[in-house]
Amino acid sequence: ELVAHLRIRLAVKPLAGKRVVITAGPTREPLDPVRFVSNRSSGKMGYALAATAAELGAAVTLVSGPTALPDPVAVDTVRVETAEEMLDAVQERAADADLFVGCAAVSDHKPAERLDRKRKGKGGFALELTPNPDILAAVAALDNGPVTLGFAAETHDALAHGREKRAAKGADWLAVNDVTEADAGFEADTNRVTLLGPDGEETLPFGTKHEVARALLARIAPRLA
Amino acid sequence: ELVAHLRIRLAVKPLAGKRVVITAGPTREPLDPVRFVSNRSSGKMGYALAATAAELGAAVTLVSGPTALPDPVAVDTVRVETAEEMLDAVQERAADADLFVGCAAVSDHKPAERLDRKRKGKGGFALELTPNPDILAAVAALDNGPVTLGFAAETHDALAHGREKRAAKGADWLAVNDVTEADAGFEADTNRVTLLGPDGEETLPFGTKHEVARALLARIAPRLA
């Protein structure tokens, strides 16, 4: 933590005066008080982005789903559980931000019904799932909203899915990674991403999630108003 | 960790020479490489039981689902993900054990189909869930198997459900708790349990999960062959 504070003191500040809102981690979508649907996101990439943005001088809010990670130093961290809660927390803060980074692995679906008692019965059943709100698309659709950077975690045809996703969500930038690679997946400390943006596509150097965070923010910082 | 080692050196050893197998944590049941169904178990109660049993002299194997907890000192810890993997790990070890403690919150169900690529499509859908194996019942059914202690995490009518569960699974002992209580739930550091056993029912003193672990093992140790 001392090192983190020193880094903040000593770094050059290309994001000084900028407000950055970042989402991280998975969301959990409960079907009853005990059980939920979720995903393997560890939150490491989003937390690395939040810490790095703070080092670069930004005022950072991190809206995080459930993770085992400590709050990053000098970052306002808001803990949420579901996609709906994450959307609410983001909507309160995104309109005033300069940059929104949607790094959370938001569950695409949630159980249609949330029981207030533990579901009983051992037989099989069909769990009805309904679509969750699309947080990145909602922020990208704001009038005078922030610049947007999204992430696509893919298991096949990563670039093709990333291009579709950038267009469908209306994001300015989209970082694509193939989470089936052991050194670039949800639980890894390293990552390998291709950044799709207004100027084209660039595969960034392989590195730790902090190094990838610095590379991403170095490219986007000059493009903030 | 030094303290943990000292406790092991200094404790009286009512479980010396005994082999104890303990399950802990949730299980995760994948529907594709990224998404899964799971539950809120933190693993804290099972890890406290494993650490305590080792302090009391037992040779302890902890079969743990995904948790954020470090391996307990002086405990052989085996990490698994799904209920099927947990069952396999337990079956390799339970027949030779003196005591089996089923503290994991094993998912009652798993997705009927596990996709090897990330599921695509934003619309709603019905996720087919099928029953998982019952690990506690499988161990309780072993000929010349270990003494068994199970746990029931309930959200209503806890004692009634616990009595049914003890009978249905054939467990010797069953510890019941109401996980809707803030100081006795999955993520709490404290617990309040009622122990159902061959001699009747006893509500143990409220305490830390380590204190509750000591109280449980103090009652069961004299009953091991």
Interface residues (C-beta under 8 A of the other chain):
Chain A: D32 P33 V34 R35 F36 V37 S38 N39 R40 A68 A105 S107 D108 H109 A112 R117 K118 K120 K122 G123 G124 F125 A126 L127 E128 L129 T130 P131 A153 E154 T155 H156 H161 V179 T180 F186
Chain B: D32 P33 V34 R35 F36 V37 S38 N39 R40 A68 A105 S107 D108 H109 A112 R117 K118 K120 K122 G123 G124 F125 A126 L127 E128 L129 T130 P131 A153 E154 T155 H156 H161 V179 T180 F186
